[in-house]
Amino acid sequence: MTPPADDDPAAGHARALLRAATRYSGARCLALCLVSVAATGAGLLLPAALGRALDLLLAHAPATRWVLCCAGLVLLLGLLDAVQTVLTGTVDARTTAWLRRRLTRHVLGVGPRAADRFGSGDLVARLVGNAAEAGTTPAARAALVAALAGPVGGVVALGLIDWWLAAVFLAGAPVLALLLRAVSRDTSESASRYQRAQGRIAAALAEAVEGVRTVRAAGTEGRETARVLRPLPDLSRAGHRMWRVQGRAAARAVAVAPLLQLAVVAVAGVLLTRDRLSVGEVLAASRYAVLATGVGVLVGRLAGLARARAAARRLGEVGTEPATVYGTRGLPDGPGRLELRGVTARRGGRTVLDGVDLDVPGGTTLAVVGRSGAGKSLLAALAGRLADPDAGEVLLDGVPLRELPHDALRGAVGYAFARPALLGGTVGQAIGLGLPSPSPGLVREAARTALADDFVRRLPDGYDTPVADAPRSGGESQRLGLARAFAHGGRLLILDDALSSLDTVTERRITDALFGDGPGATRLLVAHRGATAACADAVAWLDGGRVRAVGRHEELWRLAEYRAVFGDGADPDSTDAEDGAVSGDDADPDSTDAEDRAVSGDDADPDSTDDDGGSRPVPDTRDGTSGESDVTGTKGRSGADAGDGALA
């Protein structure tokens, strides 16, 4: 059941959105309204002019002026109709473009929460199809004024000819009013159902297209087709109901309107026999009766507005998801110290992180490890404010991330993901994404650090090769994502499983370049391999959403439960179950059943390697064996004591 408009936040957002859209095209809407009213006025003058010309012709009196007047009105109607068509198309296009820009900015401002709530396919359906339907609202409202002016003007004209004609017509007006009210109500309900079914199909189709390799490999094309088209019966029922509503309205209009017209013509005939009306006035009265019963035009207008309102409400639902709000506090100079204080985060009704406390000194590297679903990627998202915690606080150099301005935050934090989205026209632009004015030298240096320069130079146009035309493996895409993070710089670098698709030799060379140059940016590294964790200054072991232990990798390796994170049935290259919901660029390949639904992304990367896998301890090549670390954390309240001094 649809809640009342006053209690429906989506409806409130929809009304505000349509008001703003109408103001955006206000001048054109006003021009369209004036042109439409002028066309209606010309249409109302034409029957009177025709009637006067007919009376003069029947009386053998000069009628040239009135005939020319009729011809001029016909030409004017044609011209106004053409202008009205152009204005309607222009207003619809401008409003639709404005709505799409507005909603796209809002969706990007909301971040991953929007895709979590609605699904990427449904979001695309709303921003494309529903925005186009909602964009017709301002023009439809402007034209509705003229559509209402026609019947009202027709009734007034009948009254001016003879009040009996208006009285006869008004006797049947309540029937027409009830008909229009029913059309508006029933069309709005069926249009909402139709658009919801469209959104479900779009969401399922997006999942299937994104996971097409998984579908092909599993041999479930038929099952996926059936899943995508499962809402089709609902779509069909809603569509048929919508057309039945309009069909019944048209049938009733056909039944009621001719009866009213006949009644008016009959009374006009009686008045003609009593010499109260002329033949020309009877002709005019018959035409005004047709205009007064113009229910067909009103039914079409009201049905269009009902569909537009339903589409606008779906856009309003997106608007109810609040965008991220940034602060105004400046970020002081600092080494990039990262602190998590009592951070709790929930997803889908489940507490993923529960009271996490971490302190990462500036210039150090913390590897975050844990089994799938432990909350690693959610923690990485919270650390750079790609998501906000439900409780607790995240600070960078002593400043809560919520209080930082957008530009300061994004300039201070760089990200690299397991499956980076390479945005931008060319490979060079993809690497320099987000930088105000990336220099070619900076882009090439970042690519060399990520060991991507060699294969980029082999592309047809090197760094100027369009991304869409740049053939690359999964590992090469990951290196481009790393290059983007290195080019970004900043005091905090977060690598969310960004080395998982690299072969062990390449991974070792990149980690040496990343961690071997002494103090630099603070690095938070989501790791699934023992070799990667061994390169870090300290390891935070997440278990059940809590920090089980913090210490050096070789020290924690003495614990059987820690070793089980990297082996004993645990996949060292898997990603967290919540990754796709929070990290934006990479979705969890194991989050969905390949046979029942498409995965969010082509999960198996052909260049992914599990050689080291963490199946044995990695010797510590650095000085010192005490296992002490400057990175601190808290022991999970529900976890067993890790023992051996591994807990910080």
C-alpha positions in Angstrom: 0.0 0.0 0.0 1.4 3.4 -0.9 1.7 5.7 2.1 0.1 9.1 2.2 2.1 11.8 0.4 2.7 13.7 3.6 4.3 10.5 5.2 6.2 9.5 2.1 9.7 11.0 1.9 10.2 9.8 -1.6 7.1 11.7 -2.7 8.3 14.8 -1.0 11.7 14.5 -2.7 9.9 13.9 -6.0 7.8 17.1 -5.7 10.9 19.1 -4.7 12.8 17.7 -7.7 10.0 18.5 -10.2 9.6 22.0 -8.8 13.4 22.6 -9.3 13.2 21.1 -12.8 10.3 23.3 -13.7 12.2 26.4 -12.5 15.2 25.3 -14.6 13.1 25.4 -17.7 10.8 28.1 -16.4 11.1 30.5 -19.3 10.4 27.9 -21.9 7.6 26.4 -19.9 6.0 29.9 -19.7 6.4 30.3 -23.5 4.9 26.8 -24.0 2.0 27.7 -21.8 1.4 31.0 -23.6 1.6 29.3 -27.1 -0.7 26.5 -26.0 -3.3 28.9 -24.6 -3.0 31.0 -27.8 -3.6 27.9 -29.9 -6.6 27.1 -27.7 -7.9 30.6 -28.0 -7.5 30.5 -31.8 -9.4 27.2 -31.8 -12.2 28.8 -29.8 -12.5 31.7 -32.2 -12.6 29.5 -35.3 -16.2 28.1 -34.7 -17.6 31.6 -34.1 -15.9 32.9 -37.3 -17.1 29.9 -39.3 -20.7 30.5 -38.0 -20.6 34.1 -38.9 -19.3 33.5 -42.4 -22.0 30.8 -42.9 -24.8 33.2 -41.9 -23.5 35.9 -44.2 -23.2 33.4 -47.1 -26.7 32.2 -46.5 -28.0 35.7 -46.5 -26.0 36.5 -49.7 -24.2 39.2 -47.9 -20.5 40.1 -48.4 -18.5 37.5 -46.3 -15.0 37.9 -47.7 -13.6 39.4 -44.5 -14.9 36.5 -42.4 -13.7 33.9 -44.8 -10.2 35.4 -44.8 -10.5 35.5 -41.0 -11.2 31.8 -40.9 -8.3 31.1 -43.2 -6.0 33.2 -41.1 -7.1 31.4 -37.9 -6.4 28.0 -39.6 -2.9 29.2 -40.6 -2.3 30.5 -37.1 -3.3 27.2 -35.6 -0.8 25.4 -37.8 2.0 27.8 -36.9 1.2 27.6 -33.2 1.0 23.8 -33.3 4.5 23.7 -34.9 5.9 26.1 -32.2 4.2 24.1 -29.5 5.8 20.8 -30.8 9.3 22.4 -30.9 8.9 23.9 -27.4 7.6 20.6 -25.9 10.5 18.7 -27.3 13.0 21.3 -26.1 11.6 21.5 -22.6 11.4 17.7 -22.3 15.0 17.3 -23.4 16.4 20.1 -21.2 14.5 18.8 -18.1 15.5 15.2 -18.7 19.2 16.2 -19.0 18.9 18.3 -15.9 17.3 15.5 -13.9 20.0 13.0 -15.1 22.8 15.4 -14.1 21.2 16.1 -10.8 20.6 12.5 -9.9 24.0 11.3 -11.2 25.8 13.8 -9.0 23.6 12.7 -6.1 24.3 9.0 -6.7 28.0 9.6 -6.9 27.8 11.8 -3.8 26.0 9.0 -1.9 28.7 6.5 -3.0 28.4 2.7 -2.7 25.3 2.9 -0.5 23.2 3.8 -3.5 24.2 0.6 -5.4 23.8 -1.4 -2.2 20.2 -0.2 -1.8 19.0 -0.2 -5.3 21.4 -2.2 -7.4 23.5 -0.8 -10.3 21.0 -2.0 -13.0 18.0 -0.5 -11.3 19.9 2.7 -10.8 20.7 2.9 -14.5 17.0 2.2 -15.3 16.0 5.1 -13.0 18.6 7.5 -14.3 17.8 6.7 -18.0 14.2 5.6 -18.4 12.5 7.1 -15.3 14.3 10.4 -15.7 13.1 10.6 -19.3 9.5 10.1 -18.2 9.7 12.5 -15.3 11.3 15.0 -17.6 8.0 15.4 -19.5 6.3 16.8 -16.4 6.9 20.6 -16.8 5.8 20.5 -20.5 2.8 18.3 -19.7 1.8 20.7 -16.9 2.1 23.7 -19.2 0.1 22.0 -21.9 -2.5 20.9 -19.4 -3.5 24.5 -18.8 -4.4 24.8 -22.5 -6.1 21.3 -22.4 -8.3 22.6 -19.6 -8.8 25.9 -21.2 -10.4 24.2 -24.2 -13.4 22.6 -22.4 -13.8 25.6 -20.1 -13.8 28.0 -23.1 -16.2 25.7 -24.9 -18.7 25.8 -22.1 -18.3 29.6 -21.8 -18.9 30.0 -25.6 -22.0 27.8 -25.4 -23.3 30.1 -22.6 -22.6 33.2 -24.7 -24.6 31.7 -27.6 -27.5 30.7 -25.3 -27.6 29.8 -21.6 -29.7 26.7 -22.3 -26.8 25.1 -24.2 -24.4 25.6 -21.3 -27.0 24.2 -18.9 -27.5 21.1 -20.9 -23.8 20.4 -21.1 -23.1 21.1 -17.4 -25.8 18.6 -16.5 -23.4 15.8 -17.6 -20.2 17.4 -16.5 -19.9 15.5 -13.1 -19.7 12.2 -15.1 -16.7 13.5 -17.0 -15.1 14.8 -13.8 -15.4 11.3 -12.1 -14.0 9.7 -15.2 -10.9 11.9 -15.2 -10.3 11.3 -11.5 -10.4 7.5 -11.9 -8.1 7.7 -14.9 -5.5 9.7 -12.9 -5.6 7.4 -9.9 -5.6 4.0 -11.7 -2.9 5.0 -14.2 -0.6 6.2 -11.4 -0.8 2.9 -9.6 -0.3 0.7 -12.7 2.5 2.9 -13.9 4.3 2.5 -10.6 4.1 -1.3 -10.8 5.3 -1.2 -14.4 8.3 0.9 -13.6 9.2 -1.3 -10.6 9.2 -4.4 -12.8 11.3 -2.6 -15.4 13.9 -1.8 -12.7 14.0 -5.5 -11.5 14.7 -6.6 -15.1 17.4 -4.0 -15.6 19.1 -5.0 -12.3 19.1 -8.7 -13.2 20.3 -8.0 -16.7 23.2 -5.8 -15.4 24.3 -8.6 -13.1 24.1 -11.2 -15.9 26.1 -9.0 -18.4 28.7 -8.2 -15.8 29.2 -11.9 -15.0 28.9 -13.3 -18.5 32.1 -15.3 -18.3 30.9 -17.0 -15.1 27.5 -17.8 -16.8 29.2 -19.2 -19.9 31.6 -21.3 -17.8 28.8 -22.7 -15.7 26.7 -23.4 -18.7 23.7 -21.7 -17.1 22.7 -19.4 -20.0 19.1 -20.7 -20.0 18.8 -20.4 -16.3 20.2 -16.9 -16.3 17.8 -15.9 -19.1 14.9 -17.1 -17.1 16.1 -15.3 -14.0 16.5 -12.0 -15.9 13.0 -12.3 -17.4 11.4 -13.6 -14.3 9.7 -10.2 -13.6 8.3 -10.1 -17.2 4.8 -11.4 -16.2 4.6 -8.6 -13.6 5.6 -6.2 -16.3 3.1 -7.5 -18.7 0.3 -7.4 -16.1 1.1 -3.9 -15.1 1.3 -2.8 -18.8 -2.0 -4.4 -19.7 -3.6 -2.9 -16.7 -2.3 0.5 -17.7 -3.7 0.2 -21.2 -7.0 -1.2 -19.8 -7.4 1.8 -17.6 -6.9 4.2 -20.5 -9.0 2.0 -22.8 -11.9 2.0 -20.4 -11.6 5.7 -20.0 -11.6 6.2 -23.7 -14.6 3.9 -24.1 -16.6 5.8 -21.4 -15.6 9.1 -23.0 -16.8 7.8 -26.4 -20.1 6.9 -24.7 -20.6 10.0 -22.6 -19.2 12.7 -24.9 -21.4 12.0 -28.0 -24.5 12.0 -25.8 -23.6 15.4 -24.4 -22.9 16.7 -28.0 -26.1 15.3 -29.3 -28.0 16.9 -26.4 -26.4 20.3 -27.1 -27.1 20.0 -30.9 -30.7 18.9 -30.2 -31.3 21.9 -27.9 -29.7 24.2 -30.5 -32.0 22.7 -33.1 -35.0 23.5 -31.0 -33.8 27.0 -30.4 -33.2 27.3 -34.2 -36.9 26.5 -34.8 -37.9 29.2 -32.4 -35.7 31.7 -34.2 -33.5 32.1 -31.1 -30.4 30.9 -33.0 -29.2 31.2 -36.5 -27.8 28.4 -38.7 -24.3 29.7 -38.2 -24.8 29.7 -34.4 -26.0 26.1 -34.5 -22.8 25.2 -36.4 -20.7 27.1 -33.8 -22.6 25.4 -30.9 -21.9 22.0 -32.4 -18.2 22.7 -32.6 -18.1 24.2 -29.1 -19.8 21.1 -27.8 -17.0 19.0 -29.3 -14.4 21.3 -27.6 -16.2 21.2 -24.3 -16.2 17.4 -24.3 -12.5 17.1 -25.1 -12.1 14.3 -22.6 -9.8 12.4 -24.9 -7.1 15.1 -24.8 -7.5 15.4 -21.0 -7.3 11.7 -20.5 -4.0 11.6 -22.5 -2.6 14.5 -20.6 -3.6 13.1 -17.2 -2.3 9.6 -18.0 1.0 11.1 -19.1 1.3 13.1 -15.9 0.4 10.1 -13.8 3.2 8.1 -15.4 5.6 11.0 -15.0 4.7 11.3 -11.3 5.3 7.6 -10.8 8.7 8.0 -12.5 9.5 11.1 -10.4 8.7 9.2 -7.2 11.3 6.5 -8.2 13.8 9.3 -8.6 12.7 10.7 -5.3 13.5 7.3 -3.7 17.1 7.8 -4.8 17.0 11.3 -3.3 16.0 9.9 0.1 19.5 8.3 0.4 21.5 11.1 1.9 24.7 12.3 0.2 28.0 12.3 2.1 28.4 15.6 4.0 31.9 17.0 4.3 33.3 19.4 6.9 35.3 22.5 6.7 38.2 21.8 9.1 41.7 22.0 7.6 44.1 19.1 7.7 47.3 20.0 9.6 50.7 18.9 8.5 51.4 15.5 9.6 52.9 12.1 8.8 49.6 10.5 8.0 48.8 8.9 11.3 45.6 6.8 11.0 43.4 6.1 14.1 40.2 4.0 14.4 38.4 4.5 17.7 35.6 2.1 18.6 34.6 1.8 15.0 31.4 -0.3 14.4 29.9 -0.8 11.0 26.8 -2.8 9.9 25.8 -4.0 6.5 22.5 -5.8 5.7 21.5 -6.0 9.3 24.8 -7.7 10.3 27.5 -6.2 12.4 30.6 -6.5 10.2 33.0 -4.5 12.3 32.5 -4.4 16.1 34.3 -1.8 18.2 37.6 -1.8 16.2 40.5 0.2 17.7 43.7 0.7 15.6 46.5 3.2 15.7 48.8 3.3 12.7 51.7 5.7 13.1 52.6 7.9 10.2 54.9 6.4 7.6 54.4 2.8 8.6 52.6 -0.1 6.8 49.8 -2.1 8.4 48.6 -5.2 6.7 45.0 -6.2 7.4 44.3 -10.0 7.2 41.5 -12.2 8.0 39.1 -14.8 6.6 36.5 -13.9 4.0 33.8 -11.8 5.7 36.0 -10.6 8.5 35.5 -7.0 7.5 38.9 -6.2 5.8 37.6 -4.3 2.8 35.0 -2.5 4.9 37.7 -1.4 7.2 39.7 -0.2 4.2 36.7 1.8 3.0 36.1 3.4 6.4 39.8 4.3 6.6 39.5 6.6 3.6 35.9 7.5 4.1 34.4 5.6 1.2 31.9 4.7 3.8 31.0 6.0 7.3 30.9 3.9 10.5 27.7 3.4 12.4 29.6 4.2 15.6 33.0 5.3 16.5 35.4 7.6 14.7 38.2 7.5 12.1 40.9 10.2 12.3 43.8 11.2 10.1 46.5 13.2 11.9 44.1 13.8 14.7 41.3 15.2 12.6 38.0 13.2 12.2 37.5 12.3 8.6 33.9 13.6 8.8 35.2 17.1 9.5 37.5 17.3 6.5 36.5 19.1 3.2 36.1 16.9 0.2 39.1 18.1 -1.7 41.4 17.9 1.4 40.3 14.3 2.2 40.6 13.0 -1.4 43.9 14.8 -1.8 45.3 13.1 1.3 44.1 9.5 0.7 44.9 7.4 -2.3 43.3 4.0 -3.2 44.0 1.0 -5.3 41.6 -1.9 -5.6 41.7 -5.6 -6.7 39.7 -4.8 -9.8 40.2 -1.1 -10.6 37.7 0.8 -12.8 39.9 2.5 -15.4 38.1 5.7 -16.1 39.2 8.3 -18.6 39.6 8.6 -22.3 43.2 7.3 -22.5 45.5 5.1 -20.5 47.4 8.2 -19.4 44.2 9.9 -18.3 43.2 6.8 -16.4 46.4 6.9 -14.4 46.2 10.6 -13.7 42.5 10.4 -12.8 41.6 12.9 -10.0 44.7 15.0 -10.3 44.2 18.7 -11.2 46.8 18.7 -13.9 48.8 15.5 -14.2 52.1 15.9 -16.0 53.2 13.2 -18.5 56.4 12.7 -16.4 54.4 12.1 -13.2 52.2 9.6 -15.0 55.1 7.7 -16.5 57.0 7.6 -13.2 53.9 6.2 -11.4 53.6 3.6 -14.2 57.3 2.6 -13.8 56.8 2.2 -10.0 53.8 -0.1 -10.7 55.8 -2.0 -13.4 53.2 -0.9 -16.0 55.4 1.3 -18.2 56.7 -1.5 -20.4 53.4 -2.9 -21.5 51.8 0.6 -21.8 54.6 1.6 -24.2 53.8 -1.4 -26.3 50.2 -0.3 -26.9 49.4 1.2 -30.3 49.5 4.8 -29.1 51.3 4.3 -25.8 49.8 6.4 -23.0 47.5 8.1 -25.5 45.8 4.7 -26.3 42.0 4.8 -25.5 41.3 2.6 -22.5 38.6 0.8 -24.5 41.2 -0.1 -27.2 44.0 -1.2 -24.8 44.1 -5.0 -24.5 45.3 -6.0 -21.1 45.1 -8.9 -18.6 43.8 -8.7 -15.1 47.2 -8.3 -13.7 48.0 -5.4 -16.1 44.7 -3.7 -15.2 45.7 -4.0 -11.5 49.1 -2.5 -12.2 47.4 0.5 -13.9 45.3 0.8 -10.8 48.4 0.8 -8.7 50.0 3.4 -10.9 46.9 5.6 -10.4 47.3 5.3 -6.7 51.1 6.1 -6.8 50.4 9.1 -9.1 47.8 10.4 -6.6 50.3 10.5 -3.7 48.9 11.7 -0.5 49.8 10.9 3.1 47.7 7.7 3.3 47.7 5.0 0.7 45.1 2.2 1.0 45.6 -0.9 -1.1 42.5 -3.1 -1.0 43.9 -6.5 -2.2 45.5 -4.5 -5.0 48.2 -7.1 -5.5 46.1 -10.2 -5.8 46.3 -10.6 -9.6 50.1 -10.1 -9.8 52.5 -13.0 -10.2 54.8 -13.4 -7.3 57.9 -11.9 -9.0 56.0 -8.8 -10.0 54.4 -8.5 -6.6 57.7 -8.8 -4.9 59.3 -6.0 -7.1 56.3 -3.7 -6.4 56.3 -4.3 -2.7 60.1 -3.6 -2.6 59.5 -0.4 -4.5 56.5 0.5 -2.3 58.0 -0.4 1.1 61.7 -0.2 0.6 62.4 3.5 0.3 62.2 4.3 4.0 59.5 6.5 5.6 56.9 7.9 3.3 53.1 7.7 3.1 51.2 5.6 5.7 50.1 2.4 4.0 47.0 0.3 4.9 47.2 -3.0 3.0 44.4 -5.6 2.7 46.4 -8.8 2.2 45.5 -12.3 1.4 49.0 -13.7 1.0 51.6 -14.4 3.6 54.4 -12.9 1.5 52.5 -9.6 1.3 51.7 -9.5 5.0 55.4 -10.2 5.8 56.4 -7.0 4.0 54.4 -4.9 6.4 55.6 -3.3 9.6 52.7 -4.9 11.4 49.7 -7.1 10.8 46.2 -6.5 12.1 44.4 -9.8 12.3 40.6 -9.4 12.0 38.4 -12.2 13.2 34.6 -12.0 13.4 34.7 -8.2 12.9 37.1 -7.6 15.7 40.9 -7.1 16.0 42.1 -10.5 17.2 45.8 -9.5 17.3 48.3 -7.0 16.1 51.9 -7.9 15.6 54.6 -8.9 13.1 53.7 -11.6 10.6 56.4 -14.0 11.6 55.4 -13.7 15.2 51.7 -14.3 14.5 52.6 -17.2 12.2 53.3 -19.3 15.3 49.6 -19.4 15.9 47.7 -22.2 14.1 44.6 -20.1 13.8 46.5 -17.3 12.1 48.1 -19.8 9.7 44.6 -21.1 8.9 43.8 -17.6 7.5 46.2 -18.3 4.6 45.6 -22.0 4.2 43.8 -25.0 5.6 40.9 -24.5 3.2 41.0 -20.7 3.3 41.4 -19.1 -0.1 44.3 -16.6 0.2 43.1 -14.7 -2.9 39.5 -14.4 -2.0 37.9 -11.1 -1.1 35.6 -10.1 1.7 31.9 -10.8 1.3 31.2 -7.2 1.9 33.8 -5.8 -0.5 31.5 -5.1 -3.4 29.2 -3.2 -1.1 31.8 -0.7 0.1 34.9 -0.5 -2.0 33.3 0.8 -5.1 35.8 -0.6 -7.6 35.9 -4.2 -6.8 33.1 -6.6 -6.1 33.4 -9.9 -4.2 33.8 -12.8 -6.7 32.5 -15.3 -4.1 29.5 -13.3 -3.0 26.9 -15.0 -5.2 26.1 -18.4 -6.4 27.2 -18.8 -10.0 24.3 -21.1 -10.9 21.5 -19.0 -9.3 22.6 -15.5 -10.1 25.3 -13.7 -12.0 28.3 -12.6 -10.0 29.1 -8.9 -9.6 32.0 -8.9 -12.0 34.0 -11.6 -13.8 35.4 -13.2 -10.8 38.3 -15.4 -11.9 41.1 -13.3 -13.1 43.3 -15.2 -15.6 46.4 -13.6 -14.2 45.7 -14.3 -10.6 48.3 -16.4 -8.9 48.3 -18.1 -5.5 51.9 -19.4 -5.6 53.0 -18.2 -2.2 49.6 -18.4 -0.6 51.0 -18.0 2.8 51.3 -21.8 3.2 54.6 -21.4 5.1 56.3 -18.7 7.1 58.1 -16.0 5.2 61.5 -15.3 6.7 62.0 -11.8 8.1 64.7 -10.0 6.0 64.7 -6.9 8.2 66.8 -6.2 11.3 65.4 -7.2 14.6 63.3 -10.3 15.6 61.6 -9.1 18.7 58.2 -8.8 16.9 57.4 -5.4 18.6 55.5 -3.0 16.5 54.4 0.7 16.8 51.0 -0.2 15.4 48.6 -0.9 18.2 45.1 -2.4 18.4 42.8 -4.2 20.8 42.2 -7.8 21.3 38.8 -9.1 20.2 36.6 -9.5 23.2 35.1 -12.8 21.9 38.4 -14.2 20.5 40.8 -16.5 22.4 44.1 -15.1 23.6 46.5 -15.3 20.8 49.4 -15.9 23.2 53.1 -15.7 22.8 53.2 -11.9 23.0 51.5 -11.5 19.7 48.8 -9.2 21.0 49.5 -5.5 21.1 
